[in-house]
Amino acid sequence: MTNMMTPTITVEFEASDVQQLLQHAEAATDHLPCMGDQFVAKYYAGGKVITKNDWPDVSQIDLSRIPPALFLVNDSFLMSNGVDPAQAIVCVYKNGHIASDQQNESDAFALGSEELPNVTRILVRDFAGIETAQKVRITFQHDPRKGPVVSLELVPQNGEAGEIRIVNRRT
């Protein structure tokens, strides 16, 4: 019997930065959908998926019906899914990284390119208790038989291990 290693990626964010993103997402009235939302009838007016050329017409999604969430994009930054025309995309980078202008341009390209970025949606409610956290830790494990497992840990101020929540909303 072979012992297969499970690939794991862990990223951390400052809890105070994440709280700002959560506030942005919660304050917005409209929210960006993730890939899976195009197949969810309740996000369309009339409660039925609207199609065009035999495929869901994402331009018909009612953005006010999408839940507030944060997107982890390409395992490098968290962004609010809140749509605010007065602001650019609101995001924070992993492990305290401060983005350069070049990084901002490459992230904007990743979000607007033909190649789909790797995005994990984590609903606002999954961050319950963040007020007492020092760090937010997100871990991805890929089991070849079961698929991805995405977990969220709110690390307390004392640095001890926090409660780990499975959030598995891969989009």
N, C-alpha and C positions, 0 to 999 in steps of 0.2 A: 504494500500500500504506500502510495506516494503522499508526502505531506506537502500540500500546495499552499504557498503563502498567499494571503489575501492582500492585494494592493490597498494601501490606505493613504489618504491625503488629509492633513489637518491644517486648518487656517484659523487665525485668531484676529479678533477686532477689539478695540477699546469699547467698553460698554457705553460710555458717554457718547461716542460717535454713533453707535448703533441706535441709541435712544433718539438722537436728532433725526435719523432716517425714519424711525417708527413714527415720530410726531408728524413728519412730512407726509408719510403714507396715510396716516389716520385723518389728517386735515383735508386731504384732497377729496373731491367729490367724484372724480373719474380716476380709473386705474388701468394701467397697461395690462393686457391679457398675456398669458403664457401660451405656448404651443397647444397644450391640451384643451384650453378654453374654447377653441374653435368648434369642438365637438359637444359642448355642454349647452343644452337647449335653454336653460334658465338665464343664460347671458344674452340671449337674443330677445328682441321685442316680440311679444306674442308667445314666448316660451317654446319656440320651435327653431331648430337650426335652419338658417337660410342658406341655400346653396346657389352657386353660379358655376356653370360648366361641370356639374357633378362633384363639386368640392365646396366645403363651407366657405361662405363669403365673409371673411373676417372684418370687412368694412362695415358690416351690418351688426357687429357686436355692440351692445349697449355698455359703454365703458363705466357707467355708473353702477352697473350690476357686478362688476369684478371686485372681489374682496381685496382690502388693503394687505399688502405683503411686501417683503423684501426679496430681491432676486440676487443670488450669488452668481456672478457672471465669470465664466472661465476660471473658476477657483481663484480669482485674484481680487475682485472687488464686490461689495454689496451695494445695491442701489434700491431706492424707493420705487415702487411701481406707481406712485401717485403722479397724476398728470397735472402740472401747474404751468400754464402758458407763460407766467411771469418769471419762471426759473428754468435754468438748464437742468439736465439730469443731475439728481442729487445722489452722490455716492461716496463711499469711504473704501480705502484700500486695506488689504490684509496686513497683519503683522506690523502695523504702524507705518507702512510705506507711504511716502508723500509723492503724489504724482507730479511728473514734469509736464511741460506743455506737449512734448512729444508723446508721452504716455497718454495724455488726454485725447490727443488726435488718434492714436492707435485704438483706444477704447471706443471712441465714436465710430471709427471705421468698423470695428468688430461688431458693433450693434447695428450698423447699417449695411453690412456687406451681404453678399449672396450666400456666403458660408455661415451657417447657423452657429452662434456661440453656444457653449455648454452652459445652460441656465438651470438653477435649482430655485424653486419658489418656496419661501418659508413664510407662512401666514403670520400676521401681527400677533395673533393670539398665542402662537408658539413661544413668544418671548416673555410671557407672563413671569414676573419676578425679576426682570432685568434691573429694576431700581436698586437692588442690593448687590448687583454683580460688578466685578472689576473688569472682567474679560468675557467675550463671547467666543466660544470655540465650536467650530463646525468640522465634523469629521465625515469623510466619505470612505466607505469600504465597498469593494466590489467582489461579490461572491459569484464565481462563474456559473453556479447552479441556481442561485436565488436572485441574482441581479444586484443593483446598487442598494446600499443602506446608508441613509444620510441621517446623522444625529447632531443635535444641538445641545451644548452644555453651557450654562450660565455659571461662570467661575466666580465664587464669592470673594469678597474683599480679603478674607483671611487666606486666600490661595488654595484652600482645600478643594477637593473634587466636588463638583456640583451635580445636581440631578441631570441625567442624560435622557433626552427625549428623542425618539425616532420621528423624523419629520417627512421622510420619503415623498416629497412632492417634486419629482424630477420632471422637467418639462422639455 
